[in-house]
Amino acid sequence: MNDLWNMLRGAARGDRADPQDRTARDAPTQPAIIEASDLTKTYHSHGIEVRALDGVNLKIASGAMVAIMGASGSGKSTLLNCLAGLDTIDSGRIHIAGQDMAEMSDRARTALRSQTMGFVFQTFNLLPVLDAVENVELPLLILRVPATEARRRARALLDAVGLAHREHHRPAELSGGQRQRVAIARALINDPLIVWADEPTGSLDSEAADEIMHLFARFNQEQQQTIVIVTHAPEIGARAGQNLLMRDGRLV
């Protein structure tokens, strides 16, 4: 799986051009890191059929910061979950950095997520019994990175998001904005190709939401991370470089 991971990184980032070279990163020739064609997904509940995805097609360039927008029930979270391999599709194809998700085993998809993707959720999903630095380093420990290296990288990321002084505080001792910054640090700990964020500011006040979007923009620009954000808030979508609007399971 390490060989696959290295191949994906090279293909998606073009051997990682200078992150300060905005012209190269923003060029239209940048390869697509996410491609989807004719995606369909239907949920069945109590005799009711809900078409969550109805023939979705999209391409997202490597290094882009994209907001998937739409009203509640439009299918935007379902689309993110399917693209990230957290949920299955009924039909269609999904390619991540040229790899066909449908042709991968469940184990290979799980490894792909853990090694090349980061996730940020509205509810933070931090472990309450762990302090901030322990939450951030956890993905590396799962990948069997040596504990001293995992701790070093976790502390560096907490410093990058402005929480070095709170590294030994547990989630209950942090504000909502601080908890989301810990979650962002955790999502970035494995230097992912793609960061998926589902309503990352939905439970935050406007000041904290602005701080979180500033962090996303900064890591997108400096580290060339591809960031895909699901949001219903126009002010959050306005901070992204590209907006995709969903309505009734379709991109409009």
VOBA-1610 file (N, C-alpha, C; in pm, whole numbers, padded with zeros to 5 digits, always signed):
BEGIN
Met+00082-00121+00000Met+00000+00000+00000Met+00086+00126+00000Asn+00208+00118+00057Asn+00296+00234+00054Asn+00332+00274-00087Asp+00352+00174-00175Asp+00383+00205-00315Asp+00267+00279-00381Leu+00144+00235-00351Leu+00026+00303-00405Leu+00021+00446-00355Trp+00048+00464-00226Trp+00044+00598-00165Trp+00144+00690-00233Asn+00268+00642-00253Asn+00370+00725-00317Asn+00333+00758-00461Met+00275+00662-00532Met+00233+00685-00670Met+00122+00790-00676Leu+00027+00781-00584Leu-00083+00878-00580Leu-00031+01018-00555Arg+00061+01031-00462Arg+00113+01164-00428Arg+00184+01224-00548Gly+00268+01143-00614Gly+00340+01195-00729Gly+00248+01234-00842Ala+00147+01151-00868Ala+00055+01179-00978Ala-00030+01301-00950Ala-00074+01315-00825Ala-00166+01423-00791Ala-00096+01556-00778Arg+00029+01556-00732Arg+00096+01682-00705Arg+00207+01714-00802Gly+00228+01630-00902Gly+00334+01658-00997Gly+00468+01673-00930Asp+00497+01578-00837Asp+00619+01582-00757Asp+00629+01710-00677Arg+00515+01766-00642Arg+00501+01877-00550Arg+00579+02001-00593Ala+00518+02082-00677Ala+00578+02207-00719Ala+00589+02300-00600Asp+00669+02405-00616Asp+00687+02503-00510Asp+00552+02555-00463Pro+00517+02538-00331Pro+00385+02580-00285Pro+00363+02730-00294Gln+00471+02807-00307Gln+00455+02951-00320Gln+00423+02993-00463Asp+00437+02900-00557Asp+00412+02931-00697Asp+00263+02921-00725Arg+00188+03027-00693Arg+00044+03026-00708Arg+00002+03011-00853Thr+00081+03068-00945Thr+00046+03060-01086Thr+00043+02915-01133Ala+00147+02839-01093Ala+00152+02698-01134Ala+00039+02620-01072Arg+00006+02650-00944Arg-00097+02573-00877Arg-00234+02602-00933Asp-00257+02727-00972Asp-00389+02767-01017Asp-00409+02749-01167Ala-00308+02701-01236Ala-00317+02690-01382Ala-00425+02590-01421Pro-00496+02616-01531Pro-00604+02527-01573Pro-00556+02390-01616Thr-00422+02376-01640Thr-00370+02246-01679Thr-00349+02154-01560Gln-00374+02204-01438Gln-00358+02120-01320Gln-00445+01996-01332Pro-00389+01876-01308Pro-00466+01753-01329Pro-00580+01738-01229Ala-00682+01667-01270Ala-00794+01640-01180Ala-00752+01533-01080Ile-00776+01561-00953Ile-00748+01464-00848Ile-00873+01386-00812Ile-00991+01446-00837Ile-01119+01381-00810Ile-01203+01387-00937Glu-01249+01272-00983Glu-01337+01265-01099Glu-01453+01171-01068Ala-01572+01215-01101Ala-01691+01133-01082Ala-01777+01140-01207Ser-01836+01027-01243Ser-01922+01025-01361Ser-02048+00944-01333Asp-02162+01006-01363Asp-02293+00942-01357Asp-02321+00876-01222Leu-02290+00945-01113Leu-02311+00887-00980Leu-02459+00886-00945Thr-02506+00771-00898Thr-02643+00762-00846Thr-02639+00696-00709Lys-02730+00739-00623Lys-02742+00684-00489Lys-02886+00702-00443Thr-02951+00593-00407Thr-03089+00598-00362Thr-03100+00535-00223Tyr-03172+00604-00135Tyr-03198+00551-00002Tyr-03343+00503+00005His-03364+00394+00076His-03498+00339+00095His-03528+00335+00244Ser-03639+00395+00285Ser-03675+00398+00426Ser-03827+00397+00440His-03879+00294+00506His-04023+00283+00534His-04106+00298+00405Gly-04059+00233+00300Gly-04133+00235+00175Gly-04115+00361+00093Ile-04031+00451+00139Ile-04006+00577+00067Ile-03870+00570-00001Glu-03864+00609-00127Glu-03740+00609-00203Glu-03692+00752-00220Val-03568+00777-00178Val-03508+00910-00189Val-03386+00903-00280Arg-03391+00975-00389Arg-03279+00977-00485Arg-03179+01083-00438Ala-03079+01041-00360Ala-02984+01136-00303Ala-02887+01189-00406Leu-02844+01104-00500Leu-02757+01145-00611Leu-02822+01098-00740Asp-02829+01189-00836Asp-02903+01159-00959Asp-02821+01199-01081Gly-02722+01114-01114Gly-02640+01139-01232Gly-02539+01251-01215Val-02464+01249-01105Val-02366+01356-01077Val-02237+01332-01154Asn-02189+01437-01221Asn-02060+01437-01289Asn-01979+01556-01240Leu-01851+01533-01208Leu-01768+01646-01166Leu-01620+01612-01181Lys-01539+01717-01187Lys-01394+01707-01182Lys-01343+01816-01090Ile-01251+01780-01002Ile-01190+01876-00911Ile-01039+01868-00930Ala-00978+01982-00958Ala-00835+01986-00986Ala-00753+01971-00859Ser-00635+01912-00873Ser-00543+01902-00761Ser-00506+02041-00711Gly-00512+02061-00579Gly-00479+02189-00520Gly-00594+02287-00514Ala-00713+02245-00557Ala-00829+02335-00555Ala-00891+02339-00415Met-00963+02447-00389Met-01044+02459-00268Met-01188+02480-00314Val-01271+02378-00294Val-01405+02373-00354Val-01510+02365-00245Ala-01618+02440-00262Ala-01733+02432-00172Ala-01849+02366-00245Ile-01903+02258-00189Ile-02025+02196-00240Ile-02140+02254-00159Met-02229+02327-00226Met-02332+02402-00157Met-02471+02352-00195Gly-02567+02389-00111Gly-02705+02350-00138Gly-02785+02346-00010Ala-02916+02342-00025Ala-03004+02338+00091Ala-02996+02202+00160Ser-03051+02194+00279Ser-03057+02066+00350Ser-03135+01964+00266Gly-03078+01844+00252Gly-03143+01741+00173Gly-03112+01744+00025Ser-03023+01834-00016Ser-02991+01846-00159Ser-02898+01736-00207Gly-02831+01665-00114Gly-02741+01556-00152Gly-02595+01588-00136Lys-02563+01706-00082Lys-02423+01748-00078Lys-02338+01662+00016Ser-02391+01628+00135Ser-02315+01542+00226Ser-02304+01400+00173Thr-02409+01353+00109Thr-02404+01219+00047Thr-02296+01217-00061Leu-02287+01323-00139Leu-02185+01330-00244Leu-02046+01323-00183Leu-02022+01401-00078Leu-01890+01399-00013Leu-01859+01260+00040Asn-01953+01198+00108Asn-01929+01065+00165Asn-01901+00962+00058Cys-01968+00971-00055Cys-01945+00876-00164Cys-01810+00901-00230Leu-01776+01026-00254Leu-01647+01057-00315Leu-01532+01010-00228Ala-01549+01023-00096Ala-01443+00985-00002Ala-01440+00836+00027Gly-01537+00762-00025Gly-01540+00619+00000Gly-01599+00580+00133Leu-01666+00675+00202Leu-01731+00644+00328Leu-01867+00579+00307Asp-01924+00600+00189Asp-02053+00541+00153Asp-02041+00485+00012Thr-02128+00393-00021Thr-02125+00330-00154Thr-02221+00400-00248Ile-02195+00388-00377Ile-02285+00439-00479Ile-02361+00323-00541Asp-02474+00353-00601Asp-02550+00251-00672Asp-02493+00227-00812Ser-02450+00334-00876Ser-02390+00321-01010Ser-02303+00443-01035Gly-02218+00433-01138Gly-02127+00541-01171Gly-01984+00503-01139Arg-01891+00597-01158Arg-01749+00573-01133Arg-01690+00689-01055Ile-01596+00656-00967Ile-01523+00756-00891Ile-01374+00725-00903His-01297+00824-00945His-01152+00811-00954His-01087+00913-00861Ile-00997+00867-00776Ile-00918+00952-00689Ile-00773+00943-00733Ala-00719+01053-00782Ala-00581+01056-00834Ala-00558+00944-00934Gly-00658+00919-01019Gly-00645+00821-01125Gly-00680+00679-01084Gln-00705+00657-00957Gln-00738+00523-00908Gln-00890+00504-00906Asp-00936+00395-00965Asp-01078+00365-00971Asp-01121+00302-00839Met-01204+00374-00763Met-01246+00326-00631Met-01324+00196-00641Ala-01398+00178-00749Ala-01481+00058-00764Ala-01398-00068-00781Glu-01276-00052-00830Glu-01191-00168-00853Glu-01106-00204-00732Met-01117-00126-00625Met-01038-00150-00505Met-01119-00232-00405Ser-01051-00316-00329Ser-01116-00391-00222Ser-01150-00296-00107Asp-01235-00341-00016Asp-01269-00259+00101Asp-01143-00226+00180Arg-01054-00322+00192Arg-00930-00299+00266Arg-00843-00194+00198Ala-00835-00201+00065Ala-00754-00104-00009Ala-00814+00036+00001Arg-00948+00047-00005Arg-01013+00177+00010Arg-00989+00235+00149Thr-00995+00149+00250Thr-00970+00195+00387Thr-00828+00246+00400Ala-00732+00173+00343Ala-00592+00216+00348Ala-00573+00346+00272Leu-00641+00360+00157Leu-00631+00482+00079Leu-00680+00602+00160Arg-00793+00586+00230Arg-00845+00695+00312Arg-00749+00732+00423Ser-00697+00631+00493Ser-00613+00660+00609Ser-00480+00724+00571Gln-00430+00693+00451Gln-00299+00742+00412Gln-00302+00865+00324Thr-00413+00894+00258Thr-00413+01006+00163Thr-00528+01104+00184Met-00612+01084+00286Met-00726+01172+00308Met-00733+01215+00454Gly-00785+01336+00474Gly-00814+01385+00608Gly-00959+01428+00614Phe-01020+01420+00732Phe-01163+01448+00747Phe-01186+01546+00862Val-01275+01643+00836Val-01318+01739+00938Val-01470+01741+00938Phe-01530+01725+01056Phe-01674+01717+01066Phe-01729+01829+01154Gln-01858+01856+01137Gln-01924+01961+01215Gln-01915+01934+01365Thr-01924+01806+01403Thr-01926+01770+01545Thr-01787+01737+01598Phe-01683+01771+01524Phe-01543+01760+01565Phe-01492+01615+01569Asn-01571+01524+01628Asn-01533+01382+01637Asn-01399+01361+01707Leu-01374+01441+01811Leu-01254+01420+01892Leu-01286+01320+02003Leu-01186+01244+02044Leu-01204+01149+02154Leu-01196+01224+02286Pro-01302+01223+02367Pro-01306+01306+02488Pro-01204+01269+02594Val-01156+01144+02593Val-01062+01101+02697Val-00917+01136+02662Leu-00894+01183+02540Leu-00759+01220+02497Leu-00745+01371+02496Asp-00625+01420+02525Asp-00603+01564+02515Asp-00577+01602+02369Ala-00552+01729+02345Ala-00543+01779+02207Ala-00432+01711+02129Val-00312+01704+02186Val-00200+01646+02112Val-00220+01496+02090Glu-00285+01429+02183Glu-00313+01286+02165Glu-00416+01263+02054Asn-00516+01350+02046Asn-00613+01340+01937Asn-00548+01361+01802Val-00456+01457+01794Val-00393+01489+01666Val-00299+01377+01621Glu-00224+01318+01713Glu-00126+01218+01675Glu-00187+01080+01648Leu-00312+01060+01687Leu-00373+00928+01680Leu-00367+00865+01540Pro-00400+00938+01431Pro-00392+00874+01298Pro-00254+00819+01264Leu-00149+00888+01309Leu-00014+00840+01282Leu+00017+00714+01362Leu-00030+00708+01486Leu-00007+00590+01567Leu-00078+00469+01507Ile-00197+00494+01451Ile-00270+00384+01385Ile-00191+00334+01264Leu-00121+00426+01197Leu-00038+00389+01082Leu+00099+00337+01124Arg+00119+00318+01256Arg+00243+00261+01311Arg+00364+00353+01294Val+00339+00483+01289Val+00450+00578+01293Val+00506+00578+01436Pro+00637+00579+01453Pro+00695+00579+01588Pro+00637+00691+01676Ala+00614+00660+01802Ala+00546+00752+01892Ala+00616+00887+01903Thr+00750+00886+01907Thr+00821+01013+01919Thr+00801+01101+01796Glu+00800+01040+01677Glu+00778+01115+01554Glu+00634+01165+01545Ala+00538+01079+01584Ala+00398+01120+01584Ala+00376+01238+01678Arg+00436+01234+01796Arg+00420+01345+01891Arg+00484+01473+01838Arg+00600+01461+01776Arg+00667+01578+01720Arg+00581+01645+01613Arg+00525+01565+01523Arg+00445+01621+01416Arg+00313+01678+01468Ala+00255+01612+01567Ala+00130+01662+01626Ala+00153+01797+01693Arg+00261+01811+01764Arg+00291+01938+01830Arg+00317+02049+01728Ala+00385+02013+01620Ala+00412+02113+01516Ala+00282+02163+01453Leu+00186+02072+01431Leu+00059+02113+01371Leu-00026+02193+01469Leu-00025+02154+01596Leu-00098+02234+01695Leu-00041+02375+01702Asp+00090+02387+01690Asp+00151+02519+01686Asp+00106+02595+01562Ala+00096+02523+01448Ala+00056+02587+01322Ala-00087+02640+01328Val-00174+02574+01405Val-00313+02621+01416Val-00334+02707+01541Gly-00223+02744+01607Gly-00231+02838+01719Gly-00274+02778+01851Leu-00249+02647+01870Leu-00295+02583+01994Leu-00183+02510+02068Ala-00059+02552+02047Ala+00052+02487+02117Ala+00034+02496+02268His-00023+02607+02314His-00039+02627+02459His-00155+02547+02518Arg-00232+02478+02432Arg-00348+02401+02479Arg-00333+02252+02450Glu-00212+02207+02424Glu-00193+02070+02377Glu-00236+01965+02480His-00233+01997+02607His-00270+01899+02709His-00411+01922+02764His-00492+02000+02694His-00631+02020+02732His-00719+01920+02656Arg-00815+01864+02725Arg-00910+01773+02660Arg-01019+01853+02590Pro-01092+01790+02497Pro-01194+01863+02420Pro-01292+01942+02506Ala-01334+01887+02619Ala-01431+01956+02704Ala-01375+02086+02762Glu-01243+02100+02759Glu-01178+02220+02813Glu-01146+02322+02704Leu-01192+02295+02583Leu-01166+02384+02469Leu-01296+02443+02417Ser-01287+02561+02355Ser-01404+02620+02290Ser-01434+02546+02161Gly-01550+02575+02101Gly-01586+02510+01976Gly-01485+02538+01867Gly-01441+02662+01855Gly-01342+02696+01754Gly-01210+02627+01777Gln-01169+02616+01904Gln-01044+02547+01936Gln-01055+02398+01905Arg-01170+02338+01935Arg-01188+02196+01905Arg-01181+02172+01754Gln-01237+02264+01676Gln-01232+02245+01531Gln-01090+02264+01480Arg-01011+02351+01543Arg-00872+02365+01502Arg-00793+02238+01534Val-00823+02175+01646Val-00761+02045+01676Val-00800+01943+01570Ala-00928+01944+01530Ala-00975+01850+01428Ala-00905+01874+01294Ile-00881+02001+01260Ile-00810+02032+01137Ile-00665+01983+01144Ala-00601+02005+01258Ala-00464+01956+01276Ala-00460+01804+01261Arg-00559+01735+01318Arg-00565+01590+01305Arg-00584+01549+01159Ala-00669+01623+01086Ala-00694+01590+00945Ala-00569+01609+00860Leu-00480+01698+00901Leu-00361+01729+00823Leu-00238+01649+00865Ile-00249+01569+00971Ile-00131+01508+01031Ile-00060+01413+00936Asn-00132+01349+00845Asn-00067+01256+00752Asn-00038+01321+00616Asp-00039+01456+00612Asp-00011+01530+00489Asp-00096+01477+00374Pro-00229+01483+00389Pro-00317+01416+00292Pro-00321+01487+00157Leu-00355+01410+00055Leu-00381+01468-00076Leu-00509+01550-00074Ile-00610+01501-00001Ile-00743+01563+00000Ile-00791+01577+00144Val-00847+01693+00177Val-00916+01713+00304Val-01065+01731+00274Trp-01147+01645+00333Trp-01293+01653+00321Trp-01348+01719+00447Ala-01430+01822+00431Ala-01485+01893+00547Ala-01637+01906+00531Asp-01711+01842+00620Asp-01857+01841+00613Asp-01913+01940+00715Glu-01962+02054+00666Glu-02016+02161+00751Glu-01919+02193+00865Pro-01793+02223+00836Pro-01694+02240+00942Pro-01718+02363+01031Thr-01800+02457+00984Thr-01828+02577+01064Thr-01972+02581+01112Gly-02045+02471+01090Gly-02188+02473+01118Gly-02224+02496+01263Ser-02137+02458+01357Ser-02168+02475+01499Ser-02087+02587+01564Leu-02028+02674+01481Leu-01941+02780+01533Leu-02002+02918+01512Asp-01962+03014+01597Asp-02005+03151+01576Asp-01925+03211+01459Ser-01963+03329+01416Ser-01905+03386+01294Ser-01756+03411+01307Glu-01710+03451+01425Glu-01567+03478+01443Glu-01486+03349+01434Ala-01534+03244+01501Ala-01464+03116+01496Ala-01470+03057+01355Ala-01584+03073+01287Ala-01596+03023+01151Ala-01496+03091+01058Asp-01477+03222+01076Asp-01382+03295+00995Asp-01240+03245+01019Glu-01206+03215+01145Glu-01074+03161+01176Glu-01052+03026+01109Ile-01155+02942+01110Ile-01142+02809+01050Ile-01123+02821+00899Met-01198+02907+00834Met-01183+02924+00690Met-01048+02984+00655His-00997+03070+00741His-00863+03125+00719His-00759+03013+00723Leu-00776+02920+00817Leu-00683+02807+00825Leu-00690+02721+00700Phe-00812+02691+00656Phe-00826+02611+00534Phe-00757+02679+00417Ala-00781+02808+00400Ala-00722+02882+00288Ala-00569+02881+00298Arg-00518+02896+00419Arg-00374+02900+00438Arg-00309+02766+00401Phe-00364+02657+00450Phe-00306+02526+00417Phe-00325+02492+00270Asn-00436+02535+00211Asn-00457+02514+00069Asn-00351+02585-00014Gln-00318+02707+00024Gln-00222+02786-00051Gln-00078+02742-00026Glu-00046+02714+00101Glu+00093+02685+00135Glu+00131+02540+00110Gln+00038+02447+00132Gln+00069+02305+00122Gln+00007+02237+00001Gln-00070+02313-00078Gln-00134+02257-00198Gln-00233+02146-00168Gln-00287+02145-00046Gln-00389+02045-00014Gln-00516+02075-00093Thr-00574+01973-00152Thr-00705+01984-00213Thr-00808+01978-00101Ile-00895+02078-00093Ile-00991+02087+00016Ile-01131+02095-00042Val-01217+02003+00001Val-01356+01997-00044Val-01445+02020+00078Ile-01523+02128+00075Ile-01604+02169+00190Ile-01751+02161+00154Val-01829+02092+00235Val-01975+02093+00222Val-02028+02202+00314Thr-02112+02290+00261Thr-02168+02398+00343Thr-02299+02446+00283His-02384+02498+00368His-02507+02563+00321His-02496+02714+00333Ala-02381+02762+00386Ala-02365+02905+00416Ala-02296+02978+00301Pro-02361+03078+00241Pro-02299+03152+00129Pro-02167+03219+00167Glu-02158+03269+00291Glu-02035+03338+00331Glu-01917+03241+00339Ile-01944+03113+00367Ile-01838+03013+00368Ile-01802+02974+00225Gly-01902+02954+00142Gly-01878+02921+00002Gly-01798+03029-00069Ala-01819+03155-00028Ala-01750+03266-00093Ala-01600+03262-00068Arg-01557+03189+00034Arg-01414+03181+00065Arg-01343+03075-00019Ala-01419+02991-00086Ala-01360+02886-00169Ala-01332+02939-00309Gly-01242+02872-00378Gly-01209+02914-00514Gly-01311+02871-00616Gln-01392+02770-00582Gln-01490+02717-00676Gln-01612+02671-00597Asn-01731+02700-00647Asn-01855+02655-00584Asn-01927+02556-00675Leu-01977+02449-00616Leu-02061+02353-00686Leu-02196+02352-00615Leu-02303+02385-00686Leu-02436+02394-00626Leu-02515+02268-00653Met-02570+02210-00546Met-02652+02090-00560Met-02798+02121-00531Arg-02885+02055-00608Arg-03029+02066-00585Arg-03093+01933-00626Asp-03166+01874-00534Asp-03237+01747-00561Asp-03146+01640-00619Gly-03026+01628-00560Gly-02935+01521-00602Gly-02856+01548-00727Arg-02868+01669-00782Arg-02796+01700-00905Arg-02711+01825-00887Leu-02600+01831-00962Leu-02521+01953-00968Leu-02585+02046-01070Val-02618+02167-01025Val-02685+02262-01114Val-02597+02383-01142
//
